[in-house]
């Protein structure tokens, strides 16, 4: 039996049975979607929501149909895809760098995507084609990821400490750029940019969602297929090569597809932090490091987290809307501090 299989078996003995996790997450996500669509100024029961979804032309009143199909369903789809993408990107980067602290926000990918998309909002404005924002966000995020990865690379290895420090520097540069854009923006662009940088699903509509859907769905599907080579990478790069994994190609694919997904998400929602850090780490605490489980459960768990944080953002200060990035930061910030303390205790111990 290979060393990888032995390690997976050892972890399996130390963790709870995993067969229940995916069915539980899938059921929870389905029920949460039905409940979340009904939450808002016009309240609908799960049965009413189900009726409208099953019968778009005859189910419910005209008002209920408009609320579900035009307002809340696009927002729900965006929440599910954004949560899945951010969580998968976090799981992919953590597996790639073999460190639970790696996250699209912490290594500058989200900030780079935000700076590029913010430039489109301020400098091009409402005349920008629909496709330009996600494309710009992808380019900005990929550029940031490449720069940070190059800085952190020492010989054939990647220094995690340097990676995080380079990510902090990249985030600072992008924040300065966004500040400059805020200074140059007119009143309309400034309001849009300020609320957008805090993270929100308020821009969700079929017109905005459709151009980014292929990028989000494709990124999710490709990252899910990376589970087996990521398992091999847990043993180290040399061992992964002996198992037939093209490590350099895997690195490039993970960076490109995680950045593509994050860029598409950021172009629609703005900066939403800590989802890619929080969800994969919690899944690993439950199931162990097997990416065949971690990737699938992270996608489902990220969607579940985003659905409920969006529901909170719409209801906590109703009729106003609380930026969703504030909620995820309030949840993820203390978790990140706990994670750092846990890592320090492990090193000291």
N, C-alpha and C positions, 0 to 999 in steps of 0.2 A: 504493500500500500504506500502511496506517495506521502511525502512529508506534509503536503497541503491537506490531504484527506485526513491524516492523523490529527492535525491541528483543528480542523473543523469538527472532528469527532470529540476532541477534548472540550472545545467550547460548547458543543451541544450538551455535554454532560453537566456543564456549569450553569446553563441557562434554563429558563422555563420552556416547556414544550411550545413549539412554534406553529403547530398546525392550526391553532385557534386564531392567530393574530390577523392574518389577511381576511378571513371571513368576517371577523369582528369589525375590522376597519372598514370593509366594504359596506356592511350593513349600516354601520354608524354614519358613513358618508352619505349613503342614499337617504336615510331618515333625516339627516341634517339638512340636506338639500331641499327636501320637501318642506321642512319647518322654516328654513331660512327664507325661501321664496315668499312665504306668507307673512314674514315680519316686516312691519313698516306702517306708515300712516293708514294705508288700506290693509287691514288685517285679513288674512285668509287662512282657513284651517288646512291641514295637510290633505284632507279629503277634497276640499274645493280646488286646491292646487293640482291635485292628481286629475280631477275631472277636466280642468282647463287644458292640461298638458295632453291628455288622451283625446280630447275633442276640441281642437283649436277653434273651430267655427261655431260649435253649438254648446260647448261646456262653459257654464257660468255666464255672468252678464257681460255686456260689451266692455264695461269698465274693468272687470276682472281679467278679461282677455288682454286688454291693453296693458294693464299693470304687469301681468305675468310675462307676456311675449315681447313687449317693447321695452320694459324698464328692468325687470328683475332677472329674467332668464339670461340676457347677455352678461349681466353683472355676475351672476352665479357661475356661468361658464368661464368667465375671466378669472374669478376667484379660484375655481378648481384647477384650471390650467396653470395659473401663476403659482399657486401653492405647490403643485406637483413639480413644476419646473425648478423653482428655487430650492426645494428640498432635494431633488435629484442632483442638481448642480452642486449643492453642498456635499452630498454623499460621494459624488464623483471626485471632487477636489480633495476631500478628506482621504479617500482611498488612494488617489494619485500621489499625494504628499505623505501618506501614512501618518496623519496627525489629525486629531479631532478638532483642532482649532481652525483649520482651513475652512473658508467660507467665501462666497462671491463678494460679500460686502467687506470682509476684513482684508482681502487681498486686492481691493481696488477695482474689481470688475464692475460692480454696481455703480460706483462713482464715475468711472470712465464712460460707461453707457449713459449715465445721467448728464454728464457734461456735454456729450455729443448731441443728445436729444434736446437738452436745454438750448443749445446753440441754434437748433432748427426752430424751436418755439420763438425765440427772441429775434433772430436775424432774418428768418424767412417768414414766420408768422402764419396767418391763416391761409395764405396763398400756397403753402407747401403741399405737394401731393400726399395722399394718404400713406403711400408706401415709404416716404422719405424718413419718417420718424423711426420706425423699427430698423430700417437699414442703417441709419446714422447711429442708433444706439448699439447695434451689433458691432459696427466698426469701432466705436469708442471703447466698448467693453473688451473686444479682442485686442486692441492696441495696448490697453492697460494690462491685460493678462500677460501678453508677450513681454512687455517691459519688465514687469515684476518677476516673471519666471526667469528672465535672463539675468537680472540682478542677483536673484537668490541662488543661481546655479554655481556650485563650486566643484570644478572638475566634472565628474559624471553624476554627482549627487546634488540634492537641493537642500539648502539650509533652511529649516523651518523658521528659525528666529529671524534670519535675514528676509525671508518671505513675508513674515508679518510686519516687519519694520518697513520694508519696501511698500507693502500695502498701505500702511499708515501714511507714508509720504505721498503715495499716489492719491489717496483720499484727500489729503490736505491740499494738493495741487488742484484736484478737481473741485473741491469746495471753494478755493480761491477763484477758479474760473467761473463757477456758478455765481459767486458774489459779484464778479465783474459784469456778468450778464444781467444780474438784477439791477446794477447801477445803470446799465445802458437801456434797459427795457422801458417801454411806456407803461401806463397804468394797467391796461388790459393784459399785456404780456407779463407784467410783474405779478399780478394776482394769480394768473395761471401758473407761472413758474414757481411761486412760493408754495402754493397748495400742492403742486405736482411733486416738488422735491420732498414733501413730507409723506408722500405715499397715499394714494387714493384710488378706489375703483369707480369713482364718480364719472369718469369719462367713458365708461363702458357703454357701447351701443353697437348695433350690428355693423354700421358703417366703419367704426374704428376697429372692431374686433376681427372682421373677416380678413383683412390683409395680414394680420399677425398670426392668425390661427394655424396656417401651414407650418410656420416657423416653430411655434410652440409645440404642436403635436409631433412634428418630426424630431425635434430635440428630445422630447420625452421618450419616444420610441427608441431612438438611437442610444441614449444613455442607459436605458433598461437593458440593452443588449451587451453592455460593457461589464456585466456582473462577473462573468467567469474570468476574463483576463484581470480584473481588479482583485479577485481572490488569489490568483497566482502572484500578483504584485505584492500581496501581503508578506510573502516570503522574502522579498528583496528583488532588486532588478536582475541580478545575476541568476538567481533561481528561476525567476519568471522567464528569462531567455531560454534556460535549459528546458522549460516546459513548453516551449514553442511560441511564446508571446513576443510579438514585435513591440518592444517596450517604447521605442521612440515614436512609432506610429500611434501607439495607444495614448501617449502623452499628448500628441498633437490632436488626435481625435477628441479626447476628453476636453481639452482647452477650447477647441473650436465649437463643439456642440453645447457644452455648458455655457459658453459665452453667447452663442446664438440664442439659446433659450432665455438667459438672463437679459440679454439686450432687448429681445422682443417683449418680455414682461415689463422691463423698466420703461420702454417706450409708451406703454399703456397705463402703467400704474405709478410711475415714479419710483423712488427708492423705498423699498420695504425690507428692513434689515432683520437679521437673526433667524429667519425661517430656515435657511440652509445650514445654520449651525445647530439650532435647537432640535429639529425633528430627527435628522439622522443619528445624532448622539443618543437621544432617548430610545430610538429603535435598537441601537447596538446594546444599550444597557439591558434590554429585554431579551434580545435574540442572539447576541454575539456578533462576530464580525463577518459572517457569511453574506457577501454582497448579493447573492441570489435572493435572499430574504430582505436584506437591508434596503436594496434599491426599490423593490416593489412596495414594501411597507412605507418607505419614506415618501414615495409618490402619493400614496393614499393618505398618509398622515399629514403631509404638507397641505393637501387639498382640504382635509378636514379642519386643520388649524385656520386656514385662510377663510373658509366659509363662515366660521364662527367669529373670527376677528372682524370680518366685514359686517356681520350682523350687529356686533357691538358698536362698530363705528357709526352705523346708521341709527342706533337707538339710544346710546348713552347720553347724548346732548341734543336729542330730537327737539325741534325740527331741523337743527343744524346737523352737520356731519363732522365727526371727529376723524382727522386723518388716520388712516390705518397704520401708517408707519410709526405713529406715536404708541399705539397699542402693542405692536410687535416688539418695539424697543423696550417698553415697560416690562414685558414678559421676558424677552431675551437677554436684556442687560444683566439682571440679577443671576440668570442662569449662566451667563458667560463668566461672571465673577466667581460663581461656585465652581465652574469648570477649571478656571485658572488655579483656584485654591486646591482643588483635587489633584491637578497635575503637579503642583508644587509639593504637596504632601507625598505623592508617589515618588518624586525625585529624592526628597529628603529621606523618606523611609527606605 
